[in-house]
Amino acid sequence: MRRGLALALAALVLLAAPRLSRLASAHLLALDLLVPGWAPTVQSAGREPVTFDGGTADLYHPGGPPRGGLVLVPGLSRQGKDHPAFQRLARSLARAGFLVLAPDFPGLRAFHVAESDARAIVRAVQVLRAEGGSPTGILGFSFGAGPALLAAADPAIRDQIALVGSFGGYWDLANVIGFITTGWFEEDGQWRQAAQQPYNRWKLLAALAPNMEDPGERARLQRVAERKLANPGDDVRVELGKLGVEGWRLLALVENQRRDRMADLLASLTPAMRERFQRLSPSTAAGGVRARLLVAHGRDDDSIPYTESVRLARAAPNLGRLVIFDGFTHAFPSEGGWRSRLRQARDVERLVLLLDNLLQMAPSPLSSPPPGERIR
């Protein structure tokens, strides 16, 4: 009987060992993310600039054989892949054993959101897999999460993707437009309002202006957005005086602050523009994502409401985990007193569980990377 008990305990230890090892790695990765440079790491990480057909990127190497590959997609940021926080994330993931490819997205640097971003992500995945980054995942952040999900549903790679992550992302672009302009969002059937930063309104105009059909209108609205982002008090009446009907309608949508006007203002846009907004929404493509999905969001996000991630998770066919952080805004821990610090302490456990799911990235359905161009 003692022998049988010993064998049973030994079997339990063997079964639990991978889980315990992965949890230990998740804790180290969480510590490395929260306190860069303090966590003991098994591996070091190197970074090198690379080029491939269609773009440039930074490639982060783990110190040993990679456990898989990750393509990282930033949000709307002038610094893009060169943002210090984004580089710290990529380096931490490489130290955790991933081969990380961080492409440059000129459009996202200019605050533009376009379908071409999804095509660029597809290309980056193909290049990373050819380099040996398999199993392969895509992690998208903020407005970069939309193109990441669209790419994960693309027939060219959807069977090659093991995991896709949406962090601070969105479900429907129209909902985000309404939130940024009016502050209103729907939570559990109730409408709630959050304070908005004026900066986000002009950032939104910069993101939407490239979808204008008329090149002249597009250029004028982009100039308005750039000037307002540089100086919110700048006088842009000369530019506004040159706008046509199409430009005024988009500007009216961006400047609107009333929830009851949102539907009419959206309907006033051209059918082509409304169709583009819809195609840029993960709601149109989520059903085609075959990879396991990780979703995370800050409850106090003042750029994209966390309810967008809840909608995405509810519709996902292969949800791995949904995490809502209480102590984070859009991209950074909330500032505040001891209550804020307590919320962030509780978030550490949620972060560890999220990273544990990331470290479970399963092998791709394809047994080996397909032939393709290697980065150089």
C-alpha positions, 0 to 999 in steps of 0.5 A: 500500500505504501508503495502504491501511495508513493507511486501515486505521489510520484505521478502527481509530482510528475504531472504537476511539474510542468505546471509548476515550472510554467508558473514559476516562469510566469512569475519571473516574467511578470517581475521582469515586466513590472520591475525591469532588470530586477528579476533573475532570468534564465536567459539573456536577450539580444536585439538586432535591426532586420529588413525583409520584403515589405518592411523593417523590424527589430528581432529579439533573440532569446539566450537559447533555443526559442520556445516559439515566436511572437509578432508584436504590434504597437498602438498609435504611437509616434515612437512605435516599436522604439517606445521604451516601454514597448522595447522593455516588453519585447526584451522581457518576452525574449528573456522568457524564451520567445523569438520576438519580431517587432515590425515598424508600422509607419501608419500607426506611427502617424496615428493611422489605422488601415487594412494594410497594417493587417497585411503587414502583420501577415507578412511578418508572421510568415517571415518569423516562421521561416526564421524558426519562430514556431509555434507562432503568436501575435500580440496586439496592443491598443489600436494595434490589436484590431489589425492583429486580430484581422491578420490572425483571421487571414486564410494565408496564416490563420492555420499557422497561428497558435495564439493571438493576444488583444491588450487594450483592444476593441471590438467595434470601431464605431463604439470606440469613436462614440467613447472618445467623442462623448465619453459614453459606453455601455456596461451590462446594459447600462450607459455610463460616462467617463471623462475624456482627454481632448488629445484623444479627439484629435488623435482620432481625427488623425486615425480616421482622416486617411479613410476619406475618399477625396485626397484633398479633404484627406490632406486638409483634415490631416493637417488640422489633426497635426496642428491640434495635436501639436497645439490644441489652441491653434487657430485652424479656421483657414483649413476648415474654410477649405473643407467640403461636405465630406470633410465637414461630416467627419469633423462633425463626428469627431467634434460631437459630444452628444450620445444621441447624435452619434447614430445620425452622424455615423449615418451621414458618412459616405457608404464607402467610409462606413464600410471601411470602418466596419472592415477595420473592426475585429467584429467582422473577423473574429469568427475566422480566428482559429488561434487561442485568444488572450484578452486583457484590458484596464477597467479605467482605460480612458482611450478604449472602454474595457467593455470592448474587450469583454465583447470580444471575449464573449464572441471569441470561438477559442478564448483562453483567458479574459483579464480585466485589470483594476489598477491600470489605465490604457497602457500604464498603472493608474496614478493615485494614493494607497487605494490605487496601489492596492488595486495594482497589487491585486492585478499582479496575480491576474498578470501572472495568470495571463502570462501563464496562458501565454507560456502555454502557447501550443504548437502550430497545426503545421509541423514545421515552418514553411519555406519562405524568405528569411530576414536579413 
